[in-house]
């Protein structure tokens, strides 16, 4: 379909939805917070830093209005294209119309949310629905019910988006699924957080607060497979894409994550535990010629506190790769230790900036070197990363300019995310941006995406 046909189709969809839903009720009350070829499980990602947790008595649910059922919707039309020729990928990176409908409400006992994306993807090979990978014409993002059986216990069950941790586009403690393709292609940043089918229990006490999330079925990241973005294949040592889609064997069991947290003065501290699997393919099965998700146990801790007119955060964690505890299996990713430190503050009126330092350090490095094939490229023991974010708001905050930059001195590669958005009025918003990659070598994380650098444009209409 030609580009101008797609734009006309988008305009038609906007008009159609405007006719049907122009008189929809008001906004919801807000019931909830909202190396290798495989993508790194802790490297980037949108992780909006957590706000310090309130005590149970300070976080009462808002008083319900007369109507306790609310509906709103957003219609997005997004188009993107590669900025250079890539033999392993198509020239267009995004071409879709996405309608997100959201119902929220409550009864005397329960709260609920039904948030679903209805998608017309012009680049998809088929409309087959795959809820695990977010493919097809429908993608339910939140379908859950919550209740408070006792004053100090909250329960939530269903399809939900879980998140915790302190980093900004960097994850250590947060081992819930992410949609990396959405981030790298230019969809709205909210889509980096992928949904999972889970049960969440929260217990609030005067001393400590506890969260437990159990997913009965493994939910992997929505990682790069070659369908829209090419990747480096260590077997052939070349870029692969549409002709060689990543095939993976998924675990049959679920995962469990726990958090213990509390405020000490104005500092929030938390301890995290996770038992499950690497969220992206971190192993390879030579018998089936497929990638795998090895078992993973993780323990981590975070600290976050107002400091020097800003917010400082530290996060530390250890990933234990249980399928290869000694680091001698070249088909399984080694255990790792990870560290993150960041700081954010307002630099001037309506101008904020942040900076982060991040490191991954491979465990059992000597064992890894001793088992590598003689012709293999020797990986670095440590992978370091610096990030910086600048956000400027102008024109009564209707115009928003932002730049997020990643730079890895150990890998000698980088990733820039410039973005501009303009809110025309309460209903209309336009935005544009780019994903720009650089790398000296194809086998580094950002380097493998250099030929997938892209730009995108989006127009959205809200219905309240």
C-alpha positions in Angstrom: 0.0 0.0 0.0 1.4 3.4 -1.0 2.2 5.9 1.7 -0.5 8.4 0.7 -3.1 5.6 0.7 -2.1 4.8 4.3 -2.4 8.4 5.4 -5.8 8.6 3.8 -6.8 5.4 5.6 -5.6 6.8 8.9 -7.6 10.0 8.4 -10.7 7.9 7.6 -10.2 5.9 10.9 -9.9 9.1 12.9 -13.1 10.4 11.4 -14.9 7.1 12.0 -13.9 6.9 15.6 -14.7 10.5 16.1 -18.3 9.8 14.9 -18.7 6.8 17.1 -17.0 7.9 20.3 -17.0 11.7 20.2 -19.4 11.8 23.2 -17.5 9.3 25.4 -17.3 9.9 29.1 -14.5 11.6 30.9 -11.0 10.3 31.8 -10.6 7.3 34.1 -9.9 7.9 37.8 -6.5 6.3 37.7 -6.8 2.9 39.4 -3.3 1.7 39.0 0.3 2.7 38.3 0.3 2.2 35.1 28.0 -9.5 23.2 25.5 -12.1 21.8 23.0 -11.7 19.0 20.2 -11.8 21.5 19.1 -8.6 23.1 20.6 -7.9 26.5 18.2 -8.7 29.3 19.0 -5.6 31.4 20.3 -3.2 29.1 17.9 -0.6 28.1 14.4 -0.2 28.3 12.0 2.3 29.5 11.9 2.1 33.3 10.2 5.2 34.6 11.8 5.6 38.1 9.5 4.6 40.9 8.1 7.2 43.2 8.9 6.6 46.9 6.2 4.3 48.3 3.6 5.8 50.6 2.4 4.1 53.7 -0.9 2.2 53.4 -2.7 4.9 55.2 -1.3 7.6 52.8 -2.3 5.7 49.7 -6.0 5.4 50.0 -7.9 4.9 46.7 -9.4 8.1 45.3 -13.0 8.9 46.2 -15.3 7.6 43.5 -17.4 10.0 41.5 -21.1 9.4 40.8 -20.3 7.4 37.7 -17.7 4.6 38.5 -17.3 3.4 34.9 -15.1 5.4 32.6 -14.1 5.0 29.0 -11.5 6.7 26.8 -9.5 5.9 23.7 -6.5 6.9 21.7 -6.0 6.5 17.9 -2.4 6.5 16.7 -1.2 6.4 13.1 2.6 5.8 12.9 4.8 5.5 9.9 8.6 4.9 9.9 11.4 4.2 7.4 15.0 3.1 7.5 17.5 5.9 6.9 19.7 3.7 4.7 19.6 0.5 2.6 19.7 -2.7 4.7 19.8 -5.9 2.6 18.4 -7.9 5.6 15.4 -5.7 6.1 12.6 -3.9 4.3 12.9 -0.1 3.8 9.7 0.6 5.8 10.0 0.0 9.6 6.5 1.0 10.8 3.2 1.5 9.0 0.3 1.0 11.4 -2.9 2.4 12.8 -3.5 1.5 16.4 -6.7 2.2 18.4 -6.3 1.7 22.2 -9.6 1.5 24.1 -9.7 1.7 27.9 -12.5 0.9 30.3 -11.9 1.4 34.0 -14.4 1.1 36.8 -15.2 -0.2 40.2 -17.8 -1.9 42.4 -18.1 -1.9 46.1 -15.6 -4.8 46.2 -13.6 -4.7 43.0 -11.7 -2.4 40.7 -11.1 -3.4 37.0 -9.5 -2.2 33.8 -9.9 -3.5 30.2 -7.3 -1.8 27.9 -6.9 -3.3 24.4 -5.1 -2.3 21.2 -6.8 -2.8 17.9 -4.1 -2.8 15.2 -4.0 -2.4 11.4 -0.4 -3.3 10.6 0.3 -2.7 6.9 3.7 -4.4 7.1 2.6 -7.6 8.9 2.8 -10.8 6.8 -0.4 -12.1 8.4 -3.0 -11.1 10.9 -2.5 -14.2 13.0 -2.9 -13.4 16.7 0.0 -14.1 19.0 -0.6 -12.6 22.4 2.8 -13.6 23.7 4.6 -11.6 21.0 2.1 -8.9 20.5 1.3 -9.8 16.9 -2.0 -9.8 15.2 -5.0 -7.4 14.9 -5.6 -7.3 18.7 -3.3 -7.0 21.6 -4.9 -6.9 25.1 -2.6 -4.9 27.3 -4.5 -4.8 30.6 -7.4 -7.0 31.5 -7.4 -7.3 35.3 -9.5 -7.2 38.4 -8.2 -6.1 41.8 -9.7 -6.2 45.3 -8.7 -5.5 48.9 -9.9 -8.4 51.1 -8.3 -6.8 54.1 -7.2 -3.2 54.8 -3.5 -4.2 54.5 -3.7 -6.6 51.5 -4.2 -5.8 47.8 -4.8 -8.6 45.2 -4.7 -8.2 41.5 -5.2 -10.9 38.8 -5.2 -10.9 35.0 -3.3 -9.4 32.2 -1.3 -6.6 33.7 1.8 -4.4 33.2 4.2 -4.8 36.2 7.2 -2.7 36.9 9.7 -1.8 39.6 13.2 -0.6 40.0 14.9 2.8 39.7 16.6 3.1 36.4 15.7 5.2 33.4 15.8 3.0 30.2 18.0 0.6 32.2 16.8 -2.5 34.0 18.3 -4.6 36.7 15.6 -5.5 39.2 12.7 -5.3 36.8 12.5 -8.7 35.1 9.0 -8.3 33.7 8.6 -8.6 29.9 9.6 -5.7 27.7 8.8 -4.9 24.0 12.3 -4.0 22.6 11.0 -3.9 19.1 8.5 -1.2 20.0 11.3 0.9 21.5 13.7 0.5 18.6 11.1 1.1 15.9 9.6 4.3 17.4 6.3 3.4 19.0 5.2 5.4 22.0 7.5 4.7 24.9 4.6 3.2 26.9 4.8 0.2 24.7 8.2 -0.8 26.0 6.4 -2.3 28.9 4.8 -5.5 27.7 1.9 -7.2 29.5 2.0 -10.5 31.4 -0.7 -12.8 32.7 -0.1 -12.8 36.5 -1.4 -12.6 40.0 0.0 -9.8 42.2 -0.3 -9.7 46.0 0.7 -6.7 48.1 1.0 -6.7 51.9 1.4 -3.4 53.8 2.7 -3.2 57.3 4.0 -0.5 59.6 7.5 -1.9 59.2 7.9 -3.4 55.7 5.8 -3.7 52.5 5.8 -6.9 50.4 4.9 -7.5 46.8 4.7 -10.9 45.2 4.0 -11.5 41.4 3.4 -15.0 40.1 3.1 -15.6 36.3 1.9 -19.2 35.7 3.2 -19.1 32.1 6.6 -17.7 31.0 6.3 -14.4 29.3 9.5 -13.5 27.4 10.5 -10.1 26.1 9.3 -9.1 22.7 12.8 -9.2 21.4 14.4 -8.6 18.0 13.7 -11.6 15.7 14.8 -10.2 12.3 11.2 -9.4 11.1 11.6 -5.6 11.3 15.1 -5.1 12.6 18.2 -7.1 11.5 20.5 -8.7 14.1 24.0 -10.2 14.3 24.2 -13.9 14.1 27.3 -15.3 15.8 27.0 -18.6 13.9 27.4 -17.1 10.4 29.0 -13.8 11.7 26.7 -11.8 9.5 23.6 -9.7 9.8 20.4 -11.7 9.5 16.9 -10.5 9.0 13.7 -11.4 7.2 15.3 -14.5 5.6 16.4 -15.9 9.0 13.9 -15.2 11.7 14.9 -16.2 15.2 13.2 -19.4 16.4 13.1 -20.1 20.1 12.1 -22.9 22.5 10.0 -21.5 25.3 10.0 -22.9 28.9 7.0 -24.8 30.1 6.9 -23.3 33.6 6.1 -19.9 35.1 8.1 -17.3 37.1 7.8 -15.7 40.5 9.2 -12.3 41.6 9.2 -10.7 45.0 10.0 -7.2 46.5 10.4 -6.0 50.0 10.5 -2.3 50.4 10.0 0.6 52.8 10.9 4.3 53.4 13.7 5.3 55.7 13.1 9.0 56.1 12.9 10.3 52.5 14.9 7.4 51.1 13.3 4.3 49.6 15.1 1.0 49.8 14.1 -2.3 48.3 15.2 -5.9 48.0 14.2 -8.0 45.0 14.1 -11.7 44.3 13.3 -13.5 41.0 13.1 -17.1 40.0 12.5 -17.8 36.4 14.3 -17.5 33.1 16.3 -15.1 31.0 13.8 -12.8 29.4 15.5 -12.9 26.0 17.2 -15.9 24.3 20.4 -16.4 26.2 21.1 -20.0 25.2 21.2 -22.2 22.1 20.1 -25.8 21.5 22.3 -27.3 18.7 20.0 -30.3 18.4 16.9 -28.3 17.5 19.0 -25.4 16.1 16.9 -23.0 18.2 17.6 -20.4 20.8 16.5 -21.1 24.4 15.7 -19.3 27.6 18.0 -20.7 30.3 16.9 -20.7 34.0 17.7 -17.6 35.9 17.8 -16.7 39.6 18.3 -13.0 40.4 18.7 -11.0 43.6 19.0 -7.2 43.7 18.6 -4.1 45.8 17.9 -0.5 45.1 18.2 2.9 46.8 16.5 6.1 45.8 16.6 9.5 47.6 16.2 13.3 47.0 19.7 14.7 46.8 21.3 18.1 45.8 17.9 19.4 44.4 17.5 16.3 42.4 16.9 12.6 42.7 19.7 10.0 43.1 19.4 6.3 42.7 21.6 3.2 43.0 20.8 -0.4 41.9 22.8 -3.5 42.2 22.0 -7.1 41.3 23.4 -10.6 40.6 22.0 -12.9 37.8 22.7 -16.5 38.4 22.5 -18.6 35.2 21.4 -21.9 36.8 21.8 -23.9 33.6 25.5 -23.1 33.6 26.6 -22.2 37.1 30.3 -22.8 36.3 30.4 -20.8 33.1 31.7 -23.7 31.0 28.8 -24.1 28.6 29.3 -21.9 25.5 25.7 -22.4 24.6 24.4 -20.7 27.8 24.9 -17.1 28.9 27.2 -16.7 31.9 26.1 -15.4 35.3 26.5 -11.6 35.7 26.8 -8.9 38.2 25.2 -5.6 37.4 25.4 -2.1 38.9 23.6 1.2 38.1 23.9 4.7 39.5 21.9 7.7 38.3 21.0 11.3 39.1 18.2 13.5 37.8 17.4 17.2 38.4 15.9 20.3 36.9 18.6 22.3 35.1 16.5 25.3 34.3 12.8 26.2 34.1 11.1 23.4 32.1 14.5 21.8 31.4 15.4 18.5 33.1 18.5 16.4 32.7 19.7 13.0 34.0 22.8 10.9 33.8 23.4 7.2 34.5 26.4 4.9 34.7 25.8 1.2 34.2 28.0 -1.9 34.1 27.6 -5.6 33.4 30.4 -7.9 34.6 30.6 -11.5 33.5 31.1 -14.1 36.2 33.4 -17.2 35.7 35.2 -15.3 32.9 38.3 -17.6 33.0 36.0 -20.6 32.4 34.3 -18.8 29.5 37.6 -18.1 27.8 38.8 -21.7 28.3 35.8 -23.1 26.5 35.6 -20.7 23.5 36.4 -22.1 20.1 39.9 -21.0 18.9 38.5 -18.9 16.1 35.9 -17.1 18.3 36.1 -13.4 19.1 36.9 -12.9 22.8 34.2 -10.9 24.5 34.9 -8.2 27.1 34.6 -9.2 30.7 32.8 -5.9 31.5 30.3 -3.9 29.5 30.0 -0.3 30.6 27.4 2.2 29.6 26.7 5.9 30.1 23.4 7.5 29.4 22.1 11.1 29.4 18.6 12.5 29.0 17.6 16.1 28.3 14.0 17.1 28.2 12.8 20.7 27.3 9.2 21.9 27.4 8.2 25.0 25.5 5.1 26.9 24.4 3.2 26.5 27.7 4.5 22.9 27.8 2.7 22.0 24.5 6.0 21.5 22.7 8.3 18.8 24.1 11.9 18.2 22.9 13.9 15.3 24.2 17.1 13.5 23.6 18.2 10.2 25.2 21.8 9.1 24.4 23.5 5.7 25.2 27.3 5.4 24.8 29.3 2.2 25.6 33.1 2.9 25.8 33.7 -0.9 26.2 31.9 -1.8 23.0 32.6 1.5 21.2 29.0 1.9 20.1 26.1 4.3 20.7 22.4 4.9 20.4 20.6 8.3 20.1 16.8 8.8 20.5 15.8 12.3 19.5 12.1 13.0 19.8 9.8 16.0 19.4 6.1 16.2 20.2 3.5 18.9 19.9 0.1 18.9 21.6 -2.2 20.8 19.3 -5.2 20.7 21.7 -6.8 18.3 24.2 -7.5 15.8 21.4 -4.7 16.1 18.8 -1.0 15.5 19.1 1.8 15.0 16.6 5.3 13.6 17.2 8.4 12.6 15.3 11.7 11.1 16.2 14.5 8.8 15.2 16.5 5.7 16.4 20.1 6.3 15.4 22.7 3.5 16.0 26.4 3.5 15.7 29.0 0.8 16.2 32.5 0.1 15.2 31.8 -3.7 15.1 28.8 -5.7 14.0 28.9 -8.0 17.0 28.3 -5.3 19.6 24.8 -4.6 20.8 24.2 -1.2 19.1 26.6 -1.9 16.3 24.4 -4.7 14.9 21.6 -2.2 14.5 23.5 0.5 12.6 21.9 -0.5 9.3 18.5 -0.4 11.0 18.6 3.3 12.0 15.2 4.8 11.3 13.0 7.8 11.6 9.2 7.9 12.3 6.2 10.2 12.4 3.0 9.8 14.4 -0.3 11.6 14.8 -2.7 10.7 17.6 -6.3 11.6 18.5 -7.7 11.2 22.0 -11.3 10.5 22.8 -12.3 11.4 26.4 
